Amino acid sequence: MTTSRPGGRDQRPGDRGDLMDPRCPTRQLLDRIGTKWTSMAVKVLAEEAPDEVRFAELRRRMPGISQKMLSVTLQSLARDGLVVRRVEPTVPPAVHYRLTELGLSLEGPLSALRVWAETHMWEIDRNNRLADGSPPA
């Protein structure tokens, strides 16, 4: 495996990082794409692909997310090249988002993780109750 410094300056396209190396940029990438909000945003955008989704519609379809957190999540996804942002010059501006090909390639792994979580959540809940000394449900 290739070890790289922060910023990936010594990596070439196609090289893999070393997750166990604290300096590997893979860790920062996993921090960004491993959040519940990223998973939900990618899911909503993938459901509409190749079409765009407006910011307000994304927020409606992601219960519990604040406007600020959605904005931060989408900015991060756009910066990573996973999402494209388009602004219509209206008052107020209409902002649209869609997944790039790279973003679409992330939907499969995130979907598998969501399915695993949904399938095993009852076991995790039971284990937490047992660890907390609560009776299993």
DAWOBEL-V782241 format. One record per run of one state. SS is the DSSP state (A for helix, B for strand, O for the rest). FROM is the first residue (numbers start at 1). TO is the last residue. If there is no record, write none. Layout:
{{SS,FROM,TO} {SS,FROM,TO}}
This chain:
{{O,1,24} {A,25,33} {O,34,35} {A,36,48} {O,49,52} {B,53,54} {A,55,61} {O,62,66} {A,67,79} {O,80,82} {B,83,88} {O,89,93} {B,94,99} {O,100,100} {A,101,132} {O,133,137}}
